[in-house]
Structure formats: C-alpha cells, structure tokens
Amino acid sequence: MATLLTQDELGRALDALSGWHFHRGSIRTHIQAPNFTSAVALVSRIAEVAEEMNHHPDLDIRWRNVDVALATHSAGGITELDVTQAHRIVELAAQAGAEVAAPAEPGDGIEIGIDCMDPAAIRDFWRVGLGLSEKTMPDGAVDLVVNSEDSTGVWFQQMTEPRPQRNRIHIDVYVPRDHAEGRVAAVVAAGGRLVTDEHAPSWWVLADAEGNELCVCV
C-alpha cells in the first residue's frame, strides 16, 4: 500500500506544484483549456495516464474548464502517487496549451465539526434536519455536504469518551498555510483566546469569551 505523506512532505510537494492546493482530503487544481474541444482532448489524455498508472482522479469538465482532484483512497489521503500524477497532468496541460489557472492558495473553507461517540447514530438526524447529502471522504469517513461539489458541510469527530462538560459543536475554518498564524493572532485580538496550539501548524483551537470553539486549520 502507498504511504501517506506527512504534513511537511505534502507542503513541500504543493510548493513545487503551482496552482494546486489541498482541500477536503484531496489535492486539487483548475485547468483552463483554449476551447471546449481542447478541454475534452485533455481529459482524454488524463484518462490515458490514469489507466497507465491505475490511479484515477476525480474530473469535472465544464466548457473549457477542467477541475481535477487527486487522492489515494486505499491509503486514506495523499501519497507520492498523487504528486506524481499531478506533475504529469501539469505536463499534459502545457502540451495542450492550457493554463493551470487556480491560485496557489485557495480561499477560506468553513465546516461544522460535531464531536460524538457514535457518528452513525446521529448522522441521519443532521442529514435530514439540514437537508444535506452523505459523501464518503478519501479516509473513509462519511461527511455531510450540500451537494457533490465542495461546499460547507458537517463532519463527525470520533470521541473516545463522552465530554458533556464542553461544547461539542465547533466551527473549522481552512486558510492557506502562510495565513494561519496571522488569522490566529487576529482572532485573539478580536476577543478570542488560544485554547491549544498542540496540533499546530496543522490547526489551532480558539474560543470566544463564552467558550465556543473555532479551529483555524490549514
């Protein structure tokens, strides 16, 4: 089985892949081809490489725009296989006269996290109540999303023991890596407090004046 990249390894890999970013368990990019015919041809070439590597990306084509998401589902995250395929896709895009047009740093993403003992026991409550759909993520977890594309959703954090004394619903905000510490400082300046930075630089836990938690994640 392919080995998952560490946070540092993934960061270095993305530094070498202009226009790619990590979001919701995959590395992603947006490619703009000269026209629709070129976009279709590019997708066909990507498909050939995917078959050759026996590693298949998620592809979405709309007019001359191609969105790509890569993850190694069997490993539950990003491996060197994804990075290698990303570089090959960049080469194919250049050969097609297409632009990797996505910014190197994505905008903020927001999710709701629910700490729970048994995700399966409460998932349908939130799915039905909020009108969401289930989506299985690369690591095998089942999240709730507005639709099959990227969107604000709900994820369930497995606890090992009940914690009734604290708020078990919190907000996660995802920011580019080099913005994270600045965002943490700004939140503290806005009246928040740092609960813990033991998981930094992956994420920081902060709380407002009444103890409601916000995680700043990269």
C-alpha positions as CSV (number, residue, x, y, z in Angstrom):
1,M,0.0,0.0,0.0
2,A,1.2,3.5,-0.8
3,T,2.4,5.5,2.2
4,L,0.6,8.7,3.3
5,L,2.6,11.9,3.0
6,T,3.3,13.8,6.2
7,Q,2.2,17.4,6.6
8,D,5.7,18.7,5.8
9,E,6.0,16.4,2.8
10,L,2.7,17.5,1.5
11,G,3.6,21.1,2.0
12,R,6.9,20.7,0.0
13,A,5.1,18.8,-2.7
14,L,2.5,21.6,-3.1
15,D,5.2,24.2,-3.1
16,A,6.5,22.5,-6.3
17,L,3.0,22.4,-7.9
18,S,2.0,25.9,-8.7
19,G,-1.8,26.2,-8.9
20,W,-2.5,23.1,-6.7
21,H,-3.9,23.1,-3.2
22,F,-5.1,20.7,-0.6
23,H,-8.8,20.7,0.3
24,R,-11.2,18.2,1.9
25,G,-8.8,15.3,1.6
26,S,-7.6,15.8,-2.0
27,I,-5.0,17.9,-3.9
28,R,-6.9,19.9,-6.5
29,T,-6.4,22.3,-9.4
30,H,-8.4,24.1,-12.0
31,I,-7.2,24.0,-15.7
32,Q,-8.5,26.3,-18.4
33,A,-8.1,25.0,-22.0
34,P,-8.2,27.2,-25.1
35,N,-11.6,25.8,-26.1
36,F,-14.1,23.0,-25.4
37,T,-12.6,20.6,-27.9
38,S,-9.1,21.1,-26.3
39,A,-10.6,20.5,-22.8
40,V,-12.2,17.2,-23.9
41,A,-9.0,16.1,-25.5
42,L,-7.1,17.0,-22.3
43,V,-9.5,14.9,-20.2
44,S,-8.9,12.0,-22.6
45,R,-5.1,12.3,-22.2
46,I,-5.5,12.5,-18.4
47,A,-7.7,9.3,-18.6
48,E,-5.0,7.5,-20.5
49,V,-2.4,8.4,-17.9
50,A,-4.8,7.4,-15.1
51,E,-5.2,4.0,-16.8
52,E,-1.5,3.6,-17.2
53,M,-0.9,4.4,-13.6
54,N,-4.0,2.6,-12.4
55,H,-4.8,5.7,-10.4
56,H,-7.9,7.6,-11.3
57,P,-8.6,11.3,-10.4
58,D,-12.0,12.9,-10.0
59,L,-12.5,15.1,-13.1
60,D,-15.2,17.7,-13.8
61,I,-15.4,19.4,-17.2
62,R,-17.5,22.5,-18.0
63,W,-17.0,24.2,-21.3
64,R,-13.2,24.8,-21.4
65,N,-12.7,24.4,-17.7
66,V,-11.4,21.2,-16.1
67,D,-11.3,20.6,-12.4
68,V,-9.1,17.8,-11.0
69,A,-9.0,16.2,-7.6
70,L,-6.4,13.6,-6.6
71,A,-6.3,11.3,-3.5
72,T,-5.2,7.7,-2.8
73,H,-8.4,6.3,-1.5
74,S,-6.9,3.0,-0.5
75,A,-4.4,4.8,1.8
76,G,-6.9,7.4,3.1
77,G,-5.2,10.5,1.9
78,I,-2.4,11.9,-0.2
79,T,0.6,9.8,-1.3
80,E,3.5,10.2,-3.7
81,L,1.3,8.6,-6.4
82,D,-0.9,11.6,-6.3
83,V,2.0,14.0,-6.5
84,T,3.5,12.1,-9.5
85,Q,0.2,12.1,-11.3
86,A,-0.3,15.9,-10.6
87,H,3.1,16.6,-12.2
88,R,2.1,14.5,-15.3
89,I,-1.3,16.4,-15.5
90,V,0.7,19.7,-15.4
91,E,2.8,18.4,-18.3
92,L,-0.3,17.4,-20.3
93,A,-1.9,20.8,-19.7
94,A,1.2,22.6,-21.0
95,Q,1.2,20.3,-24.1
96,A,-2.5,21.2,-24.7
97,G,-1.8,24.9,-24.4
98,A,-4.0,25.0,-21.3
99,E,-3.4,27.1,-18.1
100,V,-3.3,25.8,-14.6
101,A,-5.4,28.7,-13.6
102,A,-6.2,28.0,-9.9
103,P,-4.5,30.3,-7.4
104,A,-1.7,28.5,-5.4
105,E,-3.6,29.5,-2.3
106,P,-7.3,28.6,-2.0
107,G,-9.9,30.8,-0.3
108,D,-11.2,30.0,3.2
109,G,-13.4,27.0,3.6
110,I,-15.8,26.5,6.5
111,E,-17.1,23.3,8.1
112,I,-19.1,22.4,11.2
113,G,-17.5,19.7,13.4
114,I,-19.5,17.6,15.8
115,D,-17.7,15.6,18.5
116,C,-19.6,12.4,19.1
117,M,-19.2,8.8,20.4
118,D,-21.2,7.2,17.6
119,P,-21.3,9.2,14.3
120,A,-23.7,6.7,12.6
121,A,-26.2,7.2,15.4
122,I,-26.6,10.9,14.8
123,R,-25.7,11.4,11.1
124,D,-29.2,10.9,9.8
125,F,-30.6,13.5,12.2
126,W,-28.2,16.2,10.8
127,R,-28.6,15.0,7.2
128,V,-32.4,15.2,7.3
129,G,-32.6,18.3,9.5
130,L,-30.2,20.3,7.4
131,G,-31.2,18.9,4.0
132,L,-27.7,17.6,3.3
133,S,-26.3,14.6,1.5
134,E,-23.7,12.0,2.5
135,K,-20.3,11.9,0.9
136,T,-17.6,9.4,1.7
137,M,-14.2,11.1,2.0
138,P,-10.8,9.6,0.9
139,D,-10.1,8.5,4.5
140,G,-13.3,6.5,4.6
141,A,-15.2,9.0,6.9
142,V,-18.7,10.0,5.9
143,D,-19.3,13.7,5.9
144,L,-22.5,15.7,5.1
145,V,-22.4,18.2,2.2
146,V,-24.8,20.5,0.3
147,N,-24.0,18.7,-2.9
148,S,-21.3,16.5,-4.5
149,E,-19.1,19.5,-5.1
150,D,-17.1,21.5,-2.5
151,S,-19.4,23.2,-0.1
152,T,-19.8,23.9,3.6
153,G,-20.7,20.7,5.4
154,V,-20.8,18.8,8.6
155,W,-18.2,16.3,9.7
156,F,-18.2,14.0,12.8
157,Q,-15.2,13.7,15.1
158,Q,-15.0,10.4,16.9
159,M,-14.5,10.7,20.7
160,T,-13.2,8.0,22.9
161,E,-15.2,9.1,25.9
162,P,-18.2,11.5,26.5
163,R,-17.4,15.2,27.2
164,P,-20.8,16.6,28.3
165,Q,-19.0,19.5,30.1
166,R,-17.9,21.3,26.9
167,N,-19.5,22.5,23.7
168,R,-19.3,19.6,21.3
169,I,-20.2,21.5,18.1
170,H,-17.4,23.8,16.7
171,I,-16.6,25.6,13.5
172,D,-13.5,24.8,11.4
173,V,-12.1,27.4,9.0
174,Y,-9.5,26.4,6.5
175,V,-6.9,29.0,5.4
176,P,-3.7,28.9,3.3
177,R,-0.7,27.7,5.4
178,D,1.1,31.1,5.4
179,H,-2.1,32.9,6.6
180,A,-2.8,30.6,9.5
181,E,-0.7,32.2,12.3
182,G,-1.9,35.7,11.2
183,R,-5.5,34.5,11.4
184,V,-4.9,33.1,14.9
185,A,-3.4,36.4,16.1
186,A,-6.3,38.3,14.6
187,V,-8.9,36.1,16.3
188,V,-7.1,36.6,19.7
189,A,-7.0,40.3,19.1
190,A,-10.8,40.2,18.3
191,G,-11.5,39.0,21.8
192,G,-10.7,35.3,21.5
193,R,-8.3,33.1,23.5
194,L,-6.0,30.3,22.4
195,V,-7.2,27.0,23.9
196,T,-4.3,25.0,22.5
197,D,-1.7,25.0,19.8
198,E,-0.5,21.4,20.4
199,H,-1.6,20.4,16.9
200,A,0.0,23.4,15.1
201,P,0.9,24.0,12.4
202,S,-2.0,21.8,11.3
203,W,-4.6,23.5,13.4
204,W,-5.1,25.8,16.4
205,V,-8.1,25.7,18.8
206,L,-9.5,29.0,19.9
207,A,-12.6,30.1,21.8
208,D,-14.7,33.2,22.2
209,A,-15.5,34.8,25.5
210,E,-18.2,32.2,26.3
211,G,-16.1,29.2,25.4
212,N,-17.5,28.5,21.9
213,E,-14.7,27.0,19.9
214,L,-13.2,27.8,16.5
215,C,-10.4,25.8,14.8
216,V,-8.1,27.6,12.4
217,C,-6.9,24.8,10.1
218,V,-4.5,24.7,7.1
